Amino acid sequence: MKVLFLEIDTESDWAVASLGPGFLAATLRAHGHEAAFLRLGIAMGLPDILAALREEAPDLIGISATTRQWLRARALLVELRRVSNIPTILGGLHATFAPEEVLKCPGVDYVCLGEGESALLDLVAALAEGGDTTAIGNIWAKGMPRPKIRPPIEPIDSIPFAARDLLDERYGVVHVSTQRGCPFPCTYCAARMYDQLYAEQSTGAYGRRRSHENVLAELRAIRAKGPLNYVIFLDDTFTIHHPWVTKFCRVYGDEFRTPFSLHARVETVNQRMLGELAEAGCKHIVYGVESGSERVRRQIMQRHATNQRFRDVFRWTKEVGIMATANYIIGTPGETLAEMEETIDLHHELDPVDFGYFVFYPYPGTALFQLCRDKGYLPEDYLERPAVHSRSILNLPGVTPEQIEAVYACWTAIRAAKTLSRAPTATAPQRAEAVAMVEHRARLG
């Protein structure tokens, strides 16, 4: 049986494809099925998409979608159902935490809740044999009761390495995941909710980490087939469980020393670990700062690191020669304009090499989504509004969407000044003018 996985681009078509279908495809192929990949670029219209689907002739269409991808995926599936009866399945974050909404779409036949490798394999087998598809763990068939959640796959090392041809990787830059699950209770992020989903069903702990040998074996397999120039570890927090990280630095450094980057939390690293990571080849760490207000982080986001801890860790990171990126959230429910300005102040203190800034969006499954719904912050048509980085959809007390948009514009000015400051042809007066512009626009009061 042939499964075609669609990658739904919404804002850019250069980023790596979703990692999930890579694992699903590898599992299907290991059991004799076909798996193909089609990337739907932003400029790709419906006629071209339909022509590509006719050429591929799949028996099942699969999409792994975030909330940002859902509206385009839904529109496509509605149009596709008008001309085709190919069964479809949606998985990923949005399908797992908003399954009822997804199943309302006339173009969706199945939803996968949580982990999908074994579940999709069972569904494909049932479809191939003309069997019952309504009683498969993790697979919610349209019109049927919610399914039970099957236990997480154990051991995690038994999952085949991701099918690299589905990831659309380029230039020898590869993306690797060493674990599943997240132990931290951040209220704005759905990653933790996978752990809760499995805990509620008493099916076993979702959080698992691959063995060092399994990770290295995957990297060897990648290197054997093409260039291995840079590794991006996609784990939400790579630096949990220090003994695992320490051993990884030793064995990876001994065999590879290929430059790599990772995501970390400031409370999960120390000077010793940062030195070990640098020695192993780490060149870049992304830290989620989110807010410069300790009150916002502690009371709203359930993050308890102090601003001083951020200052220390960013300094330590620079001292060992690792580039640091900071990510920030603007307009979190309960955050004041003054606290948004605190974030800008802390950013200038941290002075990261790069930074990302995103207007808060209430993703289904998160604690803050539930808060927004309970307090009436969500507009009636929130399901029809795209999840974008630059505008708030919420009706918040004390802060207007226009004020949040102005803060976003301030961050954009900061980025412009940072870019100009790096330009080799920029004169000292130009750099000074850029800094003055930032200081002017950063006065939010």
N, C-alpha and C positions, 0 to 999 in steps of 0.2 A: 504494500500500500504506500502511496506517495503523499507526504505532508509538505505543503508549501508554507513557509513562515514569511510573513510580511513585516517589514520594518517601516513604521509610520514616522516619517520626518515631519516636524512641525515648525521648527525655528531655524534649523541648519541641516545640511546633508553631509557634513564633514565628520561628525562625531562617530565614535565607535557604535556599532549596532548593539541592541540589547543582548546581554550575556546569556539570559535564560534559554532562548532558543538554541544556542550553541550546545548546551548540555542536553536539551531535549533531542536535538538532531543526532547527537552522538549515541544516545541510548537507543533511539529508533534504528539507526544503522547497525548497531551491534546485534539487533534482533531481526535483521533481514529486510527492514523497511527502507524506503527512500525518503530523503529529506532534502528540500531545496529552499533557496532564499531569494527574496525579491525585495529590493529597497525602493520604497515609494518616495522619491525626492519631492521637494516642495513644488517644483515646477511640473511634476508629472500629472497630467490630467487623466480623467476617467477613461477616455478612449484608449490611451496608451496602456493604462493599467489593465483594462479588460483584454486587450490584445496580448499582453504578457501572460495573463492568467490562462487564456486559451492555449498559448504555446506550451506552458508548463503542464497543463491538464492534471491538476492535483486531485486526489480523492478526499482531502481534508485541508482546510485553510486554518492556520494558527496565527494568532497575534498576541504578543506580550506587550501590554500597554500600561503606561503610567497615566495619571489623571491628565497630564498635559497632552498626551496623545489621543485621549479617548474621543474627543469631539470629531476629529478628522477620521479616526477609525470607524466611528459610528456612521458618519455620513457615507463613507465608502461601502460599508457592509449593507446599508439600506439599498444603495444603488446596485450593488452586486446581486442581492437577492431578487431584484426585479428581472434579472436576465439569467440567473443560475441557481441551481439547487445544491451546489457543492456545500456540504456541511462545514460549519465554522466553529471554532473554539477560541475563547479569549482567556488569557491568563495574566499573571503579573499583579502588581500592587493594586491597580484600580479594580480589576475583576475580583480580587480576593476580598477587598474591603467595601466594595459597592456592587455586589453580585446581582442584587435584585434590579438595580437600575440597568445594569448591562444586559440582563436577560429580557428586559422589556424591548430591547432593540429587535425589530423583526428580522434582522440579518444575523443574529447570534443564536446558535443552537445549543452550545455548551459553554460553561464557565469552569475553569480549574481553580480551586481554592488551595492556596499554599503551594507546597512542593509538587512538581509536575512530572518528573521523569517516569516513575512507575505508573502513575495515574494515566498519563497520555498513552503509554504503551498498552495498558489494558483497554483503553477506549479504541485505539487503532485496531487491536485484535478483534474486539467485538464488532466494529464496523466492517472489517474484512470478512468476518464469518457470518454477518447478518444476525448477530446475537443481540442480547439485551444490553443497552447502554444506559439504563436508568438506575443501576444499583452499583456503581463504581465509586469507590472511595475517592474523595476530593473532586469528583466530576459532577457538577450540577447540570442536569439536563433540563431544558426549558419545559415548564409545566409540571415538574416533578418536585417532591420534597427535597429540602436541603440535605446533601449527603453527609456521611460521617467523614471525619478527617482521619486518614491512615497515619500510622506512626512515621516519623522521619526516617529517611533511608539510613541504615546502619550496616556496615561501617561507611562513613562518608567517602572513604578512599575507594569504595566499590563503584562510585559514579564515574563513567567514562570521562576522559578529558574532553573539554569543549571542542566542538567541530569548528575549527578556525575559519573555514570558508563561509560561515554564517556571521562572522563578526566584522567583516569589511575592514580589517586592520591594514595599515599601510606603513611603508618605510621601516619595517622591522620593529615597530612599536607594538607591543603585545599587552593584553589585559588579562590578569590572573586573579582568581579569588581563592583564598586559602581557608575560608570559613563560611559558615552560614549562621545567622542569628546575631542578635545584639543584646547585651545585658543592661543597657542604659535606658532610663525611662523618659527620654526627651519627649515633651508633649507635642512637638511640632512635626515629628518624624514617624513614619509608619514602620520603620525597620523593626522596632521593638515589638510591634503588634503581631508580627509573625510568631514570636515567642509566646505571646499571650494566647494567640489562636490555638496553638498546640497545647498549651497548659490547660486551657479551658476544656479541652477534649480528653485530657489525661492520657495522651498518646506518647508521651516521652518528651525529653528536652529537645527543642529545635536547635539550640546552639551547639555546634560541632565544629571541630577544626581538623583539617587534613594533616597527615603525618608529613614530616620534613621530606622523607624519601619520595612520597607521592607528589609533592610540589616540585621537587627537583626533577623527577621523572618526566613531568609534563614539560618543564622548561627544556630538558634534553630533547624531547620529541619535537618541540617547536624549532629548536636550533638545527635539528637534523634535516628539516624540510625547507628552511629558508633563513634569512637574517634574523638575528636576535640582538637588536640594538638598544632597546630600552624596555623596561618592564614597569607597567602601572598596576600596582596591587589595589584592587577595588574594594577590599573589605571596609566596612563602615569604620571600624577602629582596628587597625593592624596591630597596634601595640598593647593589646590586652594579653595577659598571662606572660609575664616577663621571662620565665624559663624557656617557653617556646620561642620567643623572639630572640633571646640570647643564643640559643642553639642555631636558629635560622641564620643569624648573622655570621656565625662561624662556618657552617657548612656551605652556605651560599657564597660567602666571600672566598672560601677555599676553591670552589669549582667554577664560579661564574664571574663575579665582580662586575657584571653588566649593570650599568646605571639603572636605578629604579626610584619610583616615588610611591608614596602611601598616604593614607589618611590616619590622623591620630587625634587624641584628646590630650589637653595639657596635663590632666591629672593621671595619665597613663604613661608618661615618659619622665625620665630624669636625666641628669647629665651623663651618667654612665651609659645608659641605653642609647642616647643620641650619639655618643662617641662610637659605640659598637655599630650602629646603623651606618654612620658615615664611613667607617672602615670597611664595611661590607659593600659599599657602593651607592648608598642612598644619597640622592641629590636634591630631593624635593619632598616636603611634607605639607599637606593641607590640614589646617586646623580650623575647626568650627568655633569661631568666637561668638557669633550671632548677635550679641549685644554688649555695649560698654557699660550697661547698668547692672550692677550685681543684684539689685532687687528684681529686675526683669528675668535675669537668668535663674535666680534661685526660686522665686515665687511663681513665675509663669511657665518657665521652660523646664524646671526641675534639673537645673544644672548648677552645681555648687562651687565651682572653681572661682577663686577670687581674681580681681584684676591684677593683683601683684603676681599671682601664679602665671597669668598670661605674659606679663612683662618678663618674668624670669625665663620661661620656656622659649619665648621668641628670641631672647638674647642668647640662651644656650644653643639654640638651633643655628643661629648665625655664627657663633664662635666655632662650631665644628665644621663649618663650610656647607651646611645644608640650606637650600633656599626654602623660605617659609611663605605659604599662601594663607590668607585669612578669608573666611567667609562670614558675611553679615546678613542678618534678617532685618527688614524695615517694616514697621507697622504691625507688630505683634499685638493681639488683643490685650489691652491693659497697659500698653506702653504709651508714655507721654512724648510730646515733641521734645521736651527737655532731655528725656532719656535717649531719644534718637540722636540728639546732639552729643550726649556722653559717648555714644558709639563712635562718632567721628573723632572725638577727642582721643579716645583710646586707640583708634586706628593710627593716628599720627604718632602716638607714643610707640606703638609696636613697629611701625614702618615696615610692613612686609614687602617682599619683592613683588608680589602680585596679590590681588584680592578679588573676591566676587561679592556682589550685593544683590539681594533679591527681596522684593516685596512679599510679605507673608501671604501664603495661600492655605486655606484650611483643607488639607488632604483627607479624604475619607479614611476612617480607621484610626486617626490620631485623636489624642485627648483634646486638643484644641479645636478640632472639627466638632466634636460633641459639645464643647463649651459654646462655640459660635452658634450652633443650632439651638441649644437650650436657652441662650440669652437673646435670640432673635437678631443676631448680627448678620446672618446670611440673607441675601435678597431672595425674593420668591423665585426668581429665574436663575438661581446660582448654577443649576445643572446645565444651563445653556450658555454660560459665560466661560470663555476660554481661560485656562490657568496660565497667566503670563507673569513674567518677572517684574514688570514695571508699574503695574496698577493694582490697587486693592479693590476687591469686589465687596468688601464688608461695610456694613453700616455701624461704625464704632462710635461710642460716646466719647466726646472730648477731642477727637481727631477726625478730620474729614479726608476723603480720598484725595482731594486736591492738595492738602497739606502733605500727605504721604508722597504724592507724586513730586512735590517740590523737593522733598528730602532725597528722593531717588535722583532727581536732576542734580542735586548737590553732589551726590556720589559720582555721577557721570562727569561732573566738572573736576572732581578730584582725580578720577582716572585719566582725564585728558591732560591734566597737569603732570601726572606721573609719567605718562607716555612722552610728553614733551621734554621732561627732564632727562630722559634717557637718550634723546636724539643727539647724535654726535655733532650735528651742525647747529644745535641750539646755542645761542649766545647767552651770556650771563644776564643781560637785561630781559631776554625772552623767558628765561627760567624764573627770574624774579617776578615778571608780569604774571606768569602762570600761577605762582604761589599766591600772589596778591588776589588773583581771581578766585582761587579756591577759598582763601580766607574770607573774602567778601560773600561768596555764595554759601559758605558754611555757617553764616550767622542766621540761624533759623528763627530767632525771635523777632 
